[in-house]
Amino acid sequence: MKQQKLPSLEEIRKNFKPFRNVNVQHRSKLSKIDKVAIWITTHVGSMGFFIIIFGWTFVWLTWNTLAPAQLRFDPFPAFVLWLFISNMIQIFLMPLIMIGQNIQSRHSEILAEEDFAINKKAEVEIETILMHIENQNKLIIQILKKIQKTDK
């Protein structure tokens, strides 16, 4: 039987570059403004931020509705200042969140490429191991057949 040429461990290592920690690599390439955008995206998209905004809104509206008339700074039905502030928050946060999501998306793409490379290398290694096992099985069968012939 003719044996197949199996790649050696050195050949596998030579054909595949060493894997890298893409998280560290990605973080090292971020500018300071990108890091700020990610920080804002991470914190604005949290329950803590939601609770702060919800609490502030509740206090604002409650104070300006139920406080003594002379102490209200934005009395019902105006709430103009609160509407202005909430619109400014939305106007500034929306682009920052989108920027942060774009940066996180690039990071996800890098991770996916690295996962693909690792899977590709694992596939070659598994195929090589299976070919080695298959060849060993063939050799064992040949040896057993020779032993059986000599015993007869």
C-alpha positions as a printed Julia matrix, in Angstrom:
152×3 Matrix{Float64}:
   0.0     0.0    0.0
   1.19    3.46  -0.83
   1.39    5.87   2.1
   0.17    9.43   1.81
   2.58   12.28   2.44
   1.52   13.71   5.8
   2.46   17.23   6.87
   4.82   17.33   9.81
   4.3    19.47  12.88
   7.0    21.84  11.61
   5.21   22.21   8.28
   1.94   23.0   10.02
   3.66   25.59  12.2
   5.42   27.1    9.18
   2.21   27.38   7.15
   0.25   29.12   9.92
   1.4    32.29  11.6
   1.31   32.37  15.4
  -1.94   33.57  16.86
  -2.14   36.95  18.5
  -4.32   38.48  21.15
  -6.53   40.62  18.93
  -8.1    42.35  21.94
  -4.73   43.81  22.95
  -3.87   44.62  19.35
  -7.21   46.37  18.79
  -6.94   48.42  22.01
  -3.4    49.51  21.16
  -4.57   50.98  17.84
  -7.38   53.07  19.36
  -6.92   56.81  19.54
  -7.84   58.7   22.71
 -11.04   59.99  21.12
 -11.99   56.4   20.13
 -11.44   55.3   23.72
 -13.7    58.14  24.91
 -16.4    57.1   22.41
 -16.22   53.48  23.59
 -16.35   54.59  27.24
 -19.45   56.7   26.54
 -21.09   53.92  24.51
 -20.41   51.39  27.24
 -21.69   53.59  30.07
 -24.66   55.15  28.27
 -25.83   51.68  27.28
 -26.03   50.55  30.9
 -28.83   50.26  33.42
 -26.94   52.64  35.72
 -27.17   55.43  33.17
 -30.84   54.66  32.56
 -31.59   54.81  36.29
 -29.74   58.14  36.63
 -31.62   59.7   33.69
 -34.93   58.25  34.84
 -34.35   59.44  38.42
 -33.29   62.92  37.3
 -36.34   63.2   35.03
 -38.65   62.02  37.82
 -37.17   64.52  40.33
 -37.27   67.36  37.76
 -40.88   66.76  36.78
 -42.02   66.11  40.36
 -40.31   69.24  41.69
 -41.68   71.46  38.94
 -45.18   70.03  39.35
 -45.58   69.59  43.12
 -43.13   72.06  44.74
 -44.39   75.43  46.04
 -45.02   77.74  43.1
 -42.31   80.23  44.08
 -39.64   77.44  44.17
 -40.43   75.96  40.75
 -37.83   76.9   38.14
 -39.58   75.3   35.14
 -43.28   75.06  36.13
 -45.93   72.99  34.41
 -46.84   73.04  31.52
 -43.62   74.68  30.27
 -40.8    72.22  31.06
 -38.94   74.05  28.32
 -35.54   73.82  30.0
 -35.92   70.08  30.57
 -36.98   69.55  26.95
 -33.97   71.55  25.78
 -31.57   69.58  28.0
 -33.04   66.21  27.01
 -32.8    67.12  23.32
 -29.17   68.17  23.78
 -28.4    64.86  25.48
 -29.97   62.99  22.56
 -28.21   65.1   19.94
 -24.78   64.55  21.51
 -25.19   60.92  22.54
 -26.59   59.52  19.31
 -23.47   60.15  17.17
 -21.17   59.11  20.03
 -23.04   55.85  20.47
 -22.88   55.2   16.74
 -19.13   55.91  16.69
 -18.61   53.52  19.61
 -20.69   50.85  17.89
 -18.65   51.24  14.7
 -15.41   50.79  16.66
 -16.83   47.74  18.45
 -17.97   46.38  15.08
 -14.42   46.64  13.69
 -13.19   44.79  16.77
 -15.77   42.03  16.17
 -14.59   41.67  12.57
 -10.97   41.27  13.72
 -12.06   38.64  16.25
 -14.02   36.78  13.57
 -10.99   36.73  11.24
  -8.77   35.4   14.03
 -11.36   32.75  14.93
 -11.46   31.69  11.28
  -7.65   31.36  11.18
  -7.65   29.28  14.36
 -10.44   27.05  13.04
  -8.58   26.61   9.76
  -5.4    25.54  11.56
  -7.36   23.2   13.83
  -8.96   21.6   10.78
  -5.55   20.93   9.19
  -4.22   19.52  12.46
  -7.27   17.26  12.9
  -7.05   16.03   9.3
  -3.35   15.29   9.8
  -4.04   13.35  12.98
  -6.82   11.39  11.25
  -4.51   10.57   8.33
  -1.83    9.39  10.79
  -4.37    7.18  12.55
  -5.64    5.84   9.23
  -2.08    5.01   8.12
  -1.34    3.39  11.47
  -4.47    1.27  11.12
  -3.36    0.15   7.64
   0.09   -0.74   8.95
  -1.37   -2.65  11.9
  -3.65   -4.59   9.55
  -0.65   -5.4    7.32
   1.37   -6.57  10.34
  -1.54   -8.7   11.57
  -1.93  -10.29   8.12
   1.8   -11.11   8.04
   1.6   -12.6   11.54
  -1.4   -14.68  10.53
   0.44  -15.96   7.41
   3.5   -16.93   9.44
   1.39  -18.74  12.04
  -0.22  -21.0    9.4
